[in-house]
Amino acid sequence: MPANENQKSQCNIQLAGRPANLVYQPFMLRPVAHAVAMALCSLALYVALPQQVMAQASSTQNANERQTYNIPAGPLAAALRSLASTANVPLTFTADQTNGKTSNAVRGQFTPQGAFTVLLANSGLQAVQLDNGGYVLRAALTTSGDAVLPAVTVRDSAETATSEVHGYIAKRAATGTKTDTPIIETPQSISVVTSDFIEATGATRLRDALAYTPGINVSPWGSDSRFDWTVIRGFDAQTPGYYLDGLQLRNNNGWAIWQTENYGTERIEVLRGPSSVLYGQTGPGGMINVVSKRPTEEPLRELQVQLGDNSRRQVAGDFSGVLDEQGKVLYRVTGLVRDAKLEASGLPNDRAYIAPSLTWRPSSDTTLTVLSHYLRIRDGSSYGSFPEVGTLLPNPNGKFSPKTYVGEPGFDHFNQNQWMLGYLLEHKLNDTWTVRQNARYGENDVDYQQVYNKSSFVVVNPGVPDDPANFRLLDRFAFGSKEKVKLFTIDNQAQAKVKLGDWQHTFLFGIDYQSSSNYQTTYNNGTASPIDGYSPVYTNDAVAGTPWFNAKTSLKQTGLYVQDQIKWGNWAATLGGRFDSASATVYSYDDGSSTSISDHKFTSRAGLVYLHPSGWAPYFSYSESFSPTVTIDPETNTPLKPETGRQYEVGMRYQPVGSKSKYSAAIFDLRRQNYITYTTSFLPKQTGEILTRGLELEAAFQPISHMNIVAAYTYTPKAIVTASSTPSEIGKQMQAVSRNQFSVWSDYRFTSGIKVGLGARFIGSNYGYQESAAAKLPSYTILDGLVAYDFQRWSLALNMRNLTNKTYISNCSDGSCRYGDLRKVLATATYRW
């Protein structure tokens, strides 16, 4: 060790092989023999006495300076070293003091003493400053009598419904009530996927992030680079649309689907069951609300580089902080650029995303946050299928490979340009009333075309039906759709907190409005030459067809709603009602005709929770949904009927007092009426009623220090059509719903900073879409893995989705089967400062 660095250190030595106080600063003494150490220490003190005086003065000055800290939660010893290094102060502690303990995250501007206080909160330890400016770790003192500890102000440390959550367990959410409410008080099944969990599992898509959430099938139609298809409680969740920051991303049963970006996501909230009382047009299975990253008061600087298979290269950045000296204006800019290829075709899988946002706080009672983003997608589309003979059933030529591409590289593409601009305004009038207005406008342009096979073979030797040559050549057709969507949504809310006797009420009065228009031209009768499914040769002769739909669809919807959250004693109740008025108009560019429809509907909701002091919270709820449709029946040229839904749910939550664990269970009876499906020719039709019943279990806990477990189980014994205009559908499933579905993720962080994780996702067998498969689809289990290492300002991670590269069939319908995603490997390096 250089002499000058030796002089900076305190003379704490390991004696006789026993650990004494460890001194951490940029350099650390190693154990030496006692006599030699004492001699060196005495000499250093003698030679450097003036320097020590200067160092003490410097340390005293550092103690009064505020610095920016960005230290994640983790092993206590490593966090202490990182904090001392950032503050440039000596710190003394023993291994016995930190073994088995974890730290809180420290993000923001603090003095060293303030940073130590935040990091050591609830650890039973405190950092005490010495006369020389250094710090020593000691047991925290308890106060008695009139003793008063110095106050320490910690900014943005408490969890809110939109804040960052450190770890995997969120305890508050707004999706279930539109108010910042503890999840345990929400009388409906709700799950929150945090950004930390998204990062740990290597989820690059919305559906990937939900893979460990109960009640959701994230691969209902196989590998699909275009959209994030999901099914919740047996029903498509993508229609009528997901939500972003509480406002709907309305879809029109077309292909211009609004997209979200995981890197720009703070959390994903899943509310299972109907929820029209608060949101108007939703499906009965539930809704998915993506919460965007928002400006932060503490400085945030992050650069990230990703490399992966299929030539994946990505650069991303996330920057946030304060723009003015008063701290009233905050900013955040999040963005990424990706260059990648699709596995089978080698076509592009590129994405560019940028999301600037700004928060203005003119006073403590008013906050205005402006959110925007631009998303550019250039994709070749991985969506495709093969005949059942060769996937689910034997084929004399063997199984089709999921790596085989049977489209046309010169024809296939999925291009999307999407942008949005909106704001979230909140003003507190007094201790009782708070008003909010959330609004957003966006546009979405999609140009999509692809060659599909018809799930049938071209017979080349009719005289010998069993000739293997008859089971190779795939008949194909060309499909395409060009769409331009404009969407405006606004939600006005007035919240009042009133106490009437022993009853506490949180009233919410709201009126929301949305207007959307979709210019769409779609065809599915184009031509393309057959192709050999085992040895494809691309002919580049695909020809677009004549549009069967060439029209503008306009939708306007207005909703008036009221909600009352009531608390008295150990009880919490939620009551709500809503009246919707919706109108839709379809104007045909082919013949100039116009078709209009209007609907009115009242929906209701009620729930009751008992909050036991031990952390148990049983609940019961009833909820309804209403969703008008603008889908046109091609046979009658009139809009199909609106959809409705209703659900009864009984559940139990358990949050042990003083722990970070969370458990939940729910059983439900759910019905959907006037359900819309599509034929093999992509033509819509409407059935009657579908019944779904099931059980969902969810748990997130830490069995030992540094270890996380997230588990989910879904049991769905019934998901069938109970009424239909097609008698053969009655008694069968509509979606491909497995009776059993299970997932578990576990990771462990070593004190060295190394983190390892392993996940398993099991999907049980089923008979495919509308039970149309010729045989039962086999169950499958997918493994995911993680190896990561955090040191200083760096985070390195290697994620593997489908670790064993398992080939599996995710769904079959009308003679075609679709493979699920193959293995994806992603290496990520993140630097924060």
C-alpha positions in Angstrom: 0.0 0.0 0.0 1.4 3.5 -0.8 2.5 5.4 2.2 0.2 8.3 1.7 -2.9 6.0 1.5 -1.7 4.2 4.6 -1.6 7.6 6.4 -5.2 8.3 5.5 -6.5 5.1 7.2 -7.3 4.5 10.8 -5.0 1.9 12.4 -7.6 -0.9 12.9 -5.8 -4.2 12.5 -6.9 -7.9 12.4 -5.2 -9.6 15.4 -4.5 -13.3 15.6 -6.6 -14.0 12.6 -9.7 -12.5 14.2 -11.7 -9.8 12.4 -11.4 -6.5 14.1 -13.1 -3.3 13.0 -13.0 -3.1 9.2 -12.3 0.4 7.9 -13.8 1.1 4.5 -12.7 4.0 2.4 -11.2 4.0 -1.1 -8.4 1.8 0.4 -8.4 -0.8 3.2 -5.5 -2.1 5.4 -4.8 -5.8 5.1 -4.0 -7.9 8.2 -0.3 -7.9 9.2 1.7 -9.0 12.1 0.9 -7.1 15.3 4.4 -5.7 15.9 5.0 -4.6 12.3 1.6 -3.0 12.1 2.1 -1.0 15.3 5.5 0.2 14.0 4.1 1.3 10.7 1.1 3.0 12.2 3.3 5.0 14.6 5.7 6.0 11.9 2.8 7.1 9.6 1.2 9.1 12.3 4.4 10.8 13.2 5.3 11.7 9.6 1.8 12.8 8.5 0.6 14.7 11.5 0.0 17.9 9.6 -1.7 15.9 6.8 -4.0 14.3 9.4 -5.1 17.7 10.6 -6.0 18.7 7.1 -7.8 15.4 6.5 -9.8 15.9 9.6 -10.8 19.4 8.5 -11.7 18.0 5.1 -13.9 15.2 6.6 -15.7 17.8 8.8 -16.4 19.8 5.7 -17.7 16.7 3.9 -20.0 16.0 6.8 -21.9 19.3 6.1 -22.1 18.9 2.3 -25.1 17.4 0.5 -24.3 15.0 -2.2 -26.3 12.9 -4.6 -26.6 9.2 -3.7 -28.1 6.4 -5.9 -27.5 3.2 -3.8 -29.9 0.3 -4.4 -31.3 -1.8 -1.6 -29.1 -4.9 -1.0 -26.6 -6.5 1.3 -25.9 -4.1 4.1 -22.1 -4.4 4.0 -21.9 -3.7 0.3 -24.3 -0.8 0.6 -22.2 0.8 3.5 -19.0 0.5 1.5 -20.7 2.2 -1.5 -22.1 5.0 0.6 -18.8 5.7 2.4 -17.0 5.7 -1.0 -19.5 8.2 -2.4 -19.3 10.4 0.6 -15.5 10.0 0.8 -15.5 9.4 4.5 -14.0 6.6 6.6 -16.4 4.1 8.1 -15.7 1.4 10.7 -17.8 -1.6 11.2 -17.5 -5.4 11.9 -18.7 -8.3 9.9 -20.8 -9.5 12.9 -22.8 -6.2 12.7 -23.8 -6.6 9.0 -24.1 -10.4 8.5 -27.5 -11.4 7.2 -28.8 -7.8 7.0 -30.0 -5.8 4.1 -30.2 -2.1 3.5 -32.7 0.4 2.3 -32.2 2.2 -0.9 -30.7 5.7 -0.8 -31.6 8.0 -3.7 -31.4 11.7 -3.5 -29.4 14.5 -2.0 -28.2 14.1 1.6 -25.5 14.9 4.0 -23.4 11.8 4.8 -25.2 11.5 8.2 -28.6 11.8 6.5 -27.6 9.2 3.9 -26.5 6.8 6.7 -29.8 7.4 8.5 -31.9 6.4 5.5 -29.7 3.4 4.6 -29.8 2.0 8.2 -33.5 2.7 9.0 -35.0 -0.3 10.8 -31.7 -2.1 10.9 -31.1 -1.5 14.6 -27.8 0.3 13.8 -26.7 3.8 13.5 -23.6 5.6 12.1 -21.9 7.8 14.7 -19.5 10.5 13.6 -16.2 10.6 15.3 -14.1 13.7 16.1 -11.8 13.0 13.1 -14.8 13.2 10.7 -15.0 9.4 10.2 -18.0 7.2 11.2 -18.3 4.1 13.3 -21.3 1.7 13.2 -23.0 1.1 16.6 -26.2 -0.3 17.9 -29.1 2.3 17.6 -30.0 3.9 20.9 -33.6 3.8 22.1 -35.1 7.0 23.5 -36.7 7.3 26.9 -38.2 10.1 28.9 -37.9 13.4 27.2 -34.9 12.5 25.0 -35.2 13.9 21.5 -33.3 12.7 18.5 -32.4 15.1 15.7 -34.9 15.1 12.9 -33.9 13.8 9.6 -36.0 14.7 6.5 -36.3 11.9 3.9 -37.8 12.9 0.6 -40.0 10.6 -1.5 -39.3 7.6 0.7 -42.9 6.6 1.2 -44.6 4.4 -1.4 -47.4 5.8 -3.4 -49.6 4.3 -6.1 -47.3 5.7 -8.8 -43.9 5.8 -7.2 -41.0 3.5 -7.7 -41.1 0.3 -5.6 -37.8 -1.1 -4.4 -38.2 -4.9 -4.6 -41.1 -7.0 -5.9 -43.9 -6.2 -3.5 -46.1 -3.1 -3.9 -48.6 -2.4 -1.2 -50.5 0.5 -2.8 -52.2 0.9 -6.1 -54.7 3.2 -7.9 -56.0 1.0 -10.6 -58.6 -0.7 -8.4 -60.2 2.6 -7.1 -58.6 5.6 -9.0 -57.4 6.7 -5.6 -54.1 6.0 -3.8 -55.3 3.0 -1.8 -53.6 0.1 0.0 -54.1 -3.0 -2.0 -55.3 -4.9 1.1 -58.3 -2.6 1.2 -59.3 -3.2 -2.4 -62.2 -5.7 -2.7 -61.1 -7.2 -6.0 -58.2 -9.2 -7.2 -55.2 -7.0 -8.1 -51.5 -7.7 -8.9 -48.7 -5.3 -9.3 -45.5 -6.1 -11.3 -42.7 -3.7 -10.3 -39.9 -2.4 -12.4 -37.4 -4.3 -10.3 -39.2 -7.6 -11.1 -39.4 -6.7 -14.8 -35.7 -6.1 -14.8 -34.8 -9.2 -12.8 -36.8 -11.6 -15.1 -35.4 -10.1 -18.3 -38.9 -9.1 -19.5 -38.6 -7.0 -22.7 -42.3 -7.1 -23.6 -45.4 -6.4 -21.6 -46.6 -10.0 -21.9 -43.2 -11.2 -20.7 -43.5 -9.1 -17.5 -46.9 -10.7 -16.7 -45.6 -14.3 -17.1 -45.5 -14.8 -13.3 -48.9 -13.3 -12.6 -52.0 -15.5 -11.8 -54.9 -15.7 -14.1 -53.1 -14.6 -17.2 -52.0 -16.5 -20.3 -49.2 -14.5 -22.0 -48.8 -16.7 -25.0 -52.4 -17.4 -26.3 -51.3 -17.2 -29.9 -47.7 -18.3 -29.9 -44.7 -16.3 -30.7 -45.8 -12.9 -31.9 -43.5 -9.9 -32.4 -46.3 -7.6 -33.4 -48.5 -7.4 -30.2 -48.7 -8.3 -26.6 -51.6 -10.7 -26.7 -52.8 -11.7 -23.2 -55.9 -13.6 -21.9 -57.2 -12.8 -18.4 -59.6 -15.3 -16.7 -60.4 -16.8 -20.1 -61.0 -13.6 -22.0 -58.9 -11.5 -24.4 -57.5 -8.5 -22.5 -56.2 -6.7 -25.6 -59.7 -5.7 -26.7 -61.1 -3.2 -26.1 -57.6 -2.2 -25.0 -54.9 -1.9 -22.3 -54.5 1.3 -20.2 -51.6 3.7 -19.8 -51.6 5.9 -16.7 -55.3 5.2 -16.1 -56.5 6.2 -19.6 -57.6 3.6 -22.1 -55.6 2.7 -25.2 -58.7 1.9 -27.2 -58.4 -0.8 -29.9 -60.9 -1.4 -32.7 -60.5 -5.2 -33.1 -58.0 -4.3 -35.9 -54.2 -4.4 -36.1 -53.4 -0.9 -35.0 -52.8 -1.9 -31.4 -51.3 0.7 -29.1 -47.9 -0.5 -27.7 -46.1 0.2 -24.4 -42.4 -0.1 -23.6 -41.1 -1.9 -20.6 -38.1 0.3 -20.2 -40.4 3.3 -19.8 -42.6 1.5 -17.2 -42.6 2.0 -13.5 -45.1 -0.7 -12.7 -47.8 -2.8 -14.3 -51.1 -3.2 -12.5 -53.5 -6.0 -13.3 -57.1 -5.7 -12.0 -58.9 -9.0 -12.6 -62.6 -9.0 -13.4 -65.1 -6.4 -14.8 -64.2 -2.8 -13.9 -66.6 -0.6 -16.0 -67.7 1.5 -13.0 -64.4 3.4 -13.1 -63.2 2.9 -16.6 -66.2 2.5 -18.8 -65.3 0.2 -21.7 -63.4 -2.8 -20.4 -63.5 -6.6 -21.0 -64.9 -8.8 -18.3 -61.7 -10.7 -17.7 -59.9 -7.7 -16.4 -57.7 -4.8 -17.3 -54.0 -4.1 -17.5 -52.8 -0.6 -16.5 -49.2 0.4 -17.3 -47.8 3.2 -15.1 -45.1 5.3 -16.8 -41.9 6.4 -15.3 -42.3 10.0 -14.1 -39.9 12.8 -13.1 -38.1 12.4 -9.8 -36.7 14.9 -7.4 -33.6 12.9 -6.8 -31.1 13.0 -9.7 -31.2 9.8 -11.9 -28.6 9.1 -14.5 -28.5 5.7 -16.2 -27.0 4.3 -19.4 -27.6 0.8 -20.5 -26.3 -1.5 -23.3 -27.9 -4.8 -24.3 -26.6 -7.5 -26.5 -28.5 -10.7 -27.3 -29.1 -13.5 -29.8 -30.6 -12.8 -33.2 -28.2 -9.9 -33.6 -29.9 -7.9 -30.9 -28.1 -4.6 -30.0 -29.8 -2.0 -27.9 -28.8 1.3 -26.2 -31.0 2.9 -23.6 -30.9 5.8 -21.2 -32.9 7.2 -18.3 -32.3 10.7 -16.9 -34.2 12.6 -14.3 -33.8 15.4 -11.8 -34.6 19.0 -10.9 -34.4 21.9 -13.4 -34.7 24.9 -11.0 -33.1 25.8 -7.7 -36.5 25.8 -5.9 -37.2 22.2 -6.9 -40.5 23.1 -8.6 -39.7 21.8 -12.0 -38.6 18.2 -12.6 -37.8 16.4 -15.8 -37.3 12.9 -17.0 -36.1 11.6 -20.4 -36.3 7.8 -21.1 -35.4 6.3 -24.4 -33.9 3.4 -26.3 -32.8 2.4 -29.8 -32.8 -1.3 -30.8 -31.4 -3.1 -33.8 -32.3 -6.8 -34.0 -33.5 -9.6 -36.2 -36.3 -12.1 -36.0 -35.2 -15.6 -35.4 -36.8 -17.6 -38.2 -36.9 -15.0 -41.0 -34.0 -12.7 -40.3 -36.4 -9.8 -40.9 -36.0 -6.6 -38.8 -37.1 -6.5 -35.2 -36.2 -2.8 -34.6 -37.6 -0.3 -32.2 -36.9 3.3 -31.3 -38.6 4.9 -28.2 -38.3 8.2 -26.4 -40.4 9.5 -23.6 -39.8 13.1 -22.3 -41.8 14.1 -19.3 -42.0 17.2 -17.1 -43.5 17.9 -13.6 -44.3 21.4 -12.4 -45.2 22.0 -8.7 -46.1 25.7 -8.3 -47.2 25.0 -4.7 -47.5 22.1 -2.3 -51.1 21.7 -3.3 -50.7 21.6 -7.1 -48.9 19.2 -9.4 -48.9 19.1 -13.2 -47.1 16.3 -15.0 -46.8 16.2 -18.7 -46.1 12.8 -20.3 -45.2 12.1 -23.9 -43.7 9.4 -26.0 -42.8 8.5 -29.5 -42.5 4.9 -30.6 -41.2 3.6 -34.0 -41.4 -0.1 -34.8 -40.0 -1.8 -37.9 -40.8 -5.5 -37.6 -41.1 -8.4 -40.0 -43.7 -10.3 -37.9 -42.9 -13.6 -36.2 -46.6 -14.5 -36.1 -47.3 -17.7 -38.1 -48.6 -21.3 -37.9 -48.2 -24.8 -39.3 -50.7 -27.5 -40.0 -51.7 -29.8 -37.1 -50.2 -32.7 -39.1 -46.5 -32.0 -38.4 -47.0 -30.2 -35.1 -49.7 -31.8 -33.0 -50.1 -34.9 -35.1 -47.5 -37.1 -36.9 -46.3 -36.2 -40.3 -44.3 -38.7 -42.5 -41.8 -36.0 -43.0 -41.4 -35.3 -39.3 -42.2 -32.2 -37.2 -42.1 -28.7 -38.6 -39.4 -26.7 -37.0 -40.3 -23.5 -35.2 -37.3 -21.9 -36.8 -38.8 -22.4 -40.3 -40.2 -19.3 -41.9 -43.0 -19.9 -44.5 -43.9 -16.3 -45.3 -42.4 -14.0 -47.9 -39.4 -11.9 -46.9 -40.0 -9.3 -49.7 -43.6 -8.9 -48.8 -44.0 -9.3 -45.0 -43.6 -6.3 -42.7 -45.2 -4.7 -39.7 -44.5 -1.0 -39.4 -45.9 1.2 -36.7 -45.4 4.8 -35.8 -47.1 5.9 -32.5 -47.0 9.1 -30.5 -48.9 10.5 -27.5 -49.0 13.7 -25.5 -50.9 14.1 -22.2 -51.0 15.5 -18.7 -51.9 14.6 -15.2 -53.2 17.6 -13.2 -54.0 17.5 -9.4 -54.9 20.3 -7.1 -55.8 20.1 -3.4 -58.4 22.7 -2.6 -58.4 22.0 1.1 -58.2 19.2 3.6 -61.4 17.7 2.2 -61.4 18.3 -1.6 -58.9 17.3 -4.3 -59.6 17.7 -8.0 -57.8 16.0 -10.9 -57.8 16.1 -14.6 -56.0 13.6 -16.8 -56.0 13.9 -20.6 -54.1 12.5 -23.6 -54.1 12.6 -27.3 -52.3 10.2 -29.6 -52.0 8.9 -33.1 -51.0 5.5 -34.4 -50.2 4.5 -38.0 -49.8 0.8 -38.9 -48.8 -0.7 -42.3 -49.0 -4.4 -42.0 -48.9 -7.2 -44.6 -48.0 -10.9 -44.4 -48.3 -14.2 -46.2 -50.0 -16.9 -44.2 -50.5 -20.6 -44.9 -54.0 -22.0 -45.0 -53.3 -24.9 -42.6 -53.8 -27.2 -45.5 -51.4 -29.1 -47.8 -51.2 -29.0 -51.6 -51.7 -32.5 -52.8 -49.1 -33.3 -55.5 -49.8 -37.1 -55.8 -53.6 -37.7 -55.5 -53.2 -41.3 -56.6 -51.2 -42.1 -53.4 -52.8 -40.3 -50.5 -50.1 -41.5 -48.0 -47.3 -40.2 -50.2 -45.1 -38.0 -47.9 -44.9 -35.5 -50.7 -48.6 -34.7 -50.1 -47.7 -33.4 -46.6 -45.0 -30.9 -47.4 -46.4 -28.2 -49.7 -48.3 -25.5 -47.8 -51.1 -23.5 -49.5 -50.8 -19.8 -48.7 -52.6 -16.4 -49.0 -51.7 -12.8 -48.6 -53.2 -10.6 -45.8 -52.8 -6.9 -45.2 -54.2 -4.0 -43.3 -53.4 -0.2 -43.3 -54.8 1.7 -40.4 -54.5 5.2 -38.9 -55.9 5.8 -35.4 -56.6 9.0 -33.6 -57.5 8.9 -29.9 -58.4 11.5 -27.4 -59.3 10.7 -23.7 -60.0 12.9 -20.7 -60.9 12.0 -17.1 -62.1 14.6 -14.6 -62.3 13.7 -11.0 -63.3 15.3 -7.7 -62.3 13.5 -4.5 -63.7 14.4 -1.0 -62.5 12.9 2.3 -65.3 13.2 4.9 -65.6 11.8 8.4 -69.1 11.2 9.6 -69.1 10.0 13.1 -66.9 6.8 13.2 -67.2 6.4 9.4 -64.6 7.7 7.1 -65.7 8.3 3.5 -63.6 8.9 0.4 -66.0 10.0 -2.3 -65.0 10.1 -5.9 -67.1 11.9 -8.5 -66.0 11.7 -12.2 -66.9 12.3 -15.8 -64.7 10.9 -18.5 -64.9 11.1 -22.3 -63.1 9.5 -25.2 -63.2 9.9 -28.9 -61.4 7.7 -31.4 -61.4 7.3 -35.1 -59.9 4.5 -37.1 -59.2 4.7 -40.9 -58.8 1.1 -41.9 -58.3 -0.9 -45.2 -58.0 -4.6 -44.7 -57.9 -7.6 -47.1 -57.3 -11.3 -46.7 -57.8 -12.7 -50.2 -54.4 -12.0 -51.7 -52.5 -14.7 -53.5 -49.1 -16.4 -53.0 -47.5 -19.5 -54.3 -47.4 -22.6 -52.2 -44.2 -23.3 -50.2 -42.4 -26.4 -48.9 -42.7 -26.3 -45.1 -39.6 -28.4 -44.7 -37.3 -26.8 -47.3 -38.8 -23.4 -48.1 -37.9 -21.5 -51.3 -39.3 -18.0 -51.4 -41.0 -17.0 -54.7 -41.6 -13.3 -54.0 -44.8 -13.5 -56.0 -47.3 -12.4 -53.3 -50.1 -10.2 -54.6 -52.4 -8.0 -52.4 -56.1 -8.7 -52.5 -59.2 -6.5 -52.6 -60.2 -5.0 -49.3 -63.2 -6.5 -47.6 -63.2 -3.6 -45.2 -62.4 0.0 -46.3 -64.0 2.4 -43.8 -63.7 5.0 -41.1 -64.9 3.9 -37.7 -65.6 6.6 -35.1 -66.4 6.1 -31.4 -67.5 8.6 -28.8 -68.1 7.6 -25.2 -69.1 9.6 -22.1 -69.3 8.2 -18.6 -70.5 9.6 -15.3 -69.4 7.7 -12.2 -69.4 7.9 -8.4 -67.6 5.8 -5.8 -67.6 5.8 -2.1 -64.8 4.1 -0.1 -66.0 3.7 3.5 -63.9 2.7 6.5 -65.2 2.1 10.0 -63.6 0.0 12.7 -61.9 -3.0 10.9 -64.2 -2.8 7.9 -63.7 -1.2 4.5 -66.4 -1.1 1.8 -66.4 0.2 -1.8 -69.6 1.1 -3.6 -69.8 2.5 -7.1 -72.1 3.2 -10.0 -71.7 4.5 -13.5 -73.8 5.5 -16.5 -72.3 5.2 -20.0 -73.4 6.7 -23.2 -71.6 5.6 -26.3 -72.1 6.0 -30.0 -70.3 4.5 -33.0 -70.4 5.4 -36.7 -68.9 3.4 -39.6 -68.5 5.2 -42.9 -67.7 3.0 -45.9 -65.4 4.4 -48.5 -66.5 1.8 -51.0 -70.2 2.7 -51.3 -70.5 5.9 -49.3 -72.9 4.2 -46.8 -72.9 5.2 -43.1 -74.0 3.0 -40.2 -74.5 4.4 -36.7 -75.3 2.8 -33.4 -75.7 4.2 -29.8 -75.8 2.4 -26.5 -76.6 3.4 -22.9 -75.7 1.3 -19.9 -75.6 1.5 -16.1 -73.0 -0.6 -14.4 -72.4 -1.1 -10.7 -69.9 -2.4 -8.2 -69.8 -3.3 -4.5 -67.2 -4.8 -2.2 -66.5 -5.4 1.4 -63.2 -6.1 3.2 -62.6 -7.1 6.8 -59.1 -5.9 8.0 -58.0 -8.0 10.9 -55.2 -6.5 13.0 -53.0 -9.6 12.4 -52.9 -8.9 8.6 -55.7 -11.1 7.4 -58.2 -9.5 5.1 -61.1 -11.5 3.7 -63.3 -9.8 1.1 -66.3 -10.2 -1.2 -67.2 -8.2 -4.4 -69.6 -7.9 -7.3 -68.7 -6.0 -10.4 -70.0 -5.4 -14.0 -68.6 -4.4 -17.4 -69.9 -2.8 -20.5 -68.2 -2.5 -23.8 -69.9 -1.2 -27.0 -68.4 -2.6 -30.2 -67.8 -0.9 -33.5 -67.2 -4.3 -35.2 -69.3 -4.7 -38.4 -71.0 -7.9 -39.2 -69.9 -8.5 -42.9 -73.1 -10.4 -43.6 -75.5 -7.6 -42.5 -73.2 -4.6 -42.7 -74.4 -3.5 -39.2 -72.5 -3.2 -35.9 -72.6 -6.1 -33.6 -74.2 -5.9 -30.2 -72.4 -4.5 -27.2 -70.7 -6.8 -24.7 -71.5 -7.0 -21.0 -70.0 -8.9 -18.1 -70.6 -9.6 -14.4 -68.5 -11.2 -11.7 -68.8 -12.5 -8.1 -65.5 -12.9 -6.3 -64.6 -14.0 -2.8 -61.0 -13.7 -1.7 -58.5 -13.5 1.2 -55.3 -11.4 1.5 -52.6 -11.8 4.2 -49.9 -9.3 4.9 -48.0 -10.3 8.1 -47.5 -7.2 10.3 -43.9 -5.9 10.0 -42.9 -8.1 7.1 -42.4 -7.7 3.4 -44.5 -10.7 2.5 -47.9 -10.7 0.8 -50.3 -13.6 0.0 -53.7 -13.7 -1.7 -56.4 -16.1 -2.8 -59.5 -15.6 -4.9 -62.4 -17.6 -6.3 -64.6 -16.1 -8.9 -67.7 -16.7 -11.1 -67.5 -14.7 -14.3 -69.9 -14.4 -17.3 -69.4 -12.6 -20.6 -72.2 -12.0 -23.0 -72.3 -11.1 -26.7 -68.7 -12.3 -27.1 -67.0 -11.5 -30.5 -64.8 -14.0 -32.3 -63.3 -14.3 -35.7 -63.5 -17.1 -38.4 -60.4 -18.6 -40.1 -60.9 -15.9 -42.8 -60.6 -13.2 -40.2 -64.3 -12.4 -40.3 -66.0 -11.4 -37.1 -69.0 -13.1 -35.6 -70.9 -12.9 -32.3 -71.8 -15.6 -29.8 -73.9 -15.6 -26.7 -72.5 -16.2 -23.3 -69.3 -17.6 -21.8 -68.9 -18.8 -18.2 -65.6 -18.9 -16.3 -65.0 -20.1 -12.8 -61.7 -20.5 -11.1 -59.3 -20.2 -8.2 -56.2 -18.0 -8.1 -53.3 -18.0 -5.5 -50.5 -15.5 -5.3 -47.5 -15.2 -2.9 -44.4 -13.0 -2.7 -42.1 -13.4 0.3 -38.6 -13.6 1.6 -38.0 -17.0 3.3 -34.5 -16.0 4.3 -32.5 -12.8 4.0 -31.4 -11.8 0.5 -33.9 -14.3 -1.1 -37.1 -13.5 -3.0 -39.9 -15.9 -4.0 -42.8 -15.0 -6.3 -45.3 -17.7 -6.9 -48.8 -18.0 -8.6 -51.2 -20.8 -9.2 -54.4 -20.7 -11.3 -57.1 -23.4 -11.3 -59.8 -23.0 -14.0 -62.2 -26.0 -14.0 -64.8 -24.2 -16.2 -64.4 -21.8 -19.1 -67.1 -22.8 -21.5 -69.7 -21.3 -23.9 -73.1 -21.6 -22.3 -75.2 -19.9 -25.1 -74.4 -19.4 -28.7 -76.0 -19.1 -32.1 -73.8 -22.0 -33.2 -75.0 -25.0 -31.2 -71.8 -26.9 -31.7 -69.9 -24.3 -29.6 -72.1 -24.8 -26.5 -70.3 -26.6 -23.8 -66.9 -26.0 -25.3 -64.2 -23.5 -24.4 -63.8 -20.3 -26.5 -60.2 -19.5 -25.6 -57.6 -22.1 -25.0 -57.8 -22.2 -21.2 -55.8 -24.7 -19.2 -57.2 -26.2 -16.1 -53.9 -25.7 -14.2 -51.3 -23.0 -14.5 -48.4 -22.5 -12.1 -45.4 -20.2 -12.0 -42.6 -19.6 -9.5 -39.6 -17.2 -9.5 -36.8 -17.2 -7.0 -33.6 -15.3 -6.7 -30.8 -14.9 -4.2 -28.2 -12.1 -3.8 -24.9 -13.0 -2.2 -23.0 -10.6 -0.1 -20.4 -10.4 -2.8 -23.0 -8.7 -5.1 -23.6 -11.7 -7.2 -27.3 -12.5 -7.8 -28.8 -15.7 -9.3 -32.4 -16.4 -10.2 -34.4 -19.3 -11.6 -38.1 -19.3 -12.7 -40.5 -22.0 -13.9 -43.8 -21.5 -15.8 -46.1 -24.5 -16.2 -49.1 -24.4 -18.5 -51.5 -27.4 -18.5 -53.0 -29.2 -21.4 -56.1 -28.0 -23.3 -57.9 -28.6 -26.7 -57.0 -25.2 -28.3 -59.2 -22.4 -29.4 -62.9 -23.3 -29.4 -61.6 -26.8 -28.6 -61.0 -27.2 -32.3 -57.7 -29.1 -32.0 -57.6 -32.7 -33.3 -55.9 -33.9 -30.2 -55.1 -32.5 -26.7 -52.3 -30.0 -26.6 -49.6 -31.3 -24.3 -48.7 -29.3 -21.2 -45.3 -27.7 -21.0 -42.9 -26.1 -18.5 -40.6 -23.2 -19.4 -37.5 -22.3 -17.3 -36.0 -18.8 -17.0 -32.7 -17.9 -15.6 -30.7 -15.0 -14.3 -27.0 -14.4 -13.3 -26.2 -10.8 -12.2 -23.4 -8.9 -10.5 -23.6 -5.4 -8.9 -20.4 -3.5 -8.1 -19.8 0.2 -7.6 -22.0 2.0 -10.1 -22.3 -1.0 -12.5 -25.0 -3.7 -12.8 -24.3 -6.6 -15.1 -27.0 -9.2 -15.9 -27.4 -12.3 -18.1 -31.1 -13.3 -18.6 -32.3 -16.4 -20.4 -36.0 -16.9 -21.2 -36.9 -20.5 -22.1 -33.5 -21.6 -20.7 -33.7 -25.1 -22.2 -34.9 -23.9 -25.6 -38.0 -26.0 -25.3 -40.2 -26.4 -28.3 -43.9 -26.3 -27.4 -47.3 -25.6 -28.9 -49.1 -22.7 -27.4 -52.3 -23.0 -29.3 -54.2 -24.7 -32.1 -57.3 -23.6 -34.0 -59.0 -24.9 -37.2 -56.2 -27.2 -38.3 -53.3 -24.8 -37.5 -50.9 -24.8 -34.6 -48.6 -22.1 -33.3 -45.3 -22.6 -31.5 -44.3 -20.5 -28.5 -41.2 -18.4 -28.1 -37.8 -20.2 -28.2 -34.9 -19.3 -26.0 -33.9 -15.7 -25.7 -30.5 -14.7 -24.3 -29.9 -11.1 -23.2 -26.8 -9.6 -21.7 -27.3 -6.2 -20.0 -24.7 -3.7 -18.7 -26.1 -0.7 -16.8 -24.1 2.2 -15.4 -25.7 4.6 -12.9 -24.2 7.8 -11.5 
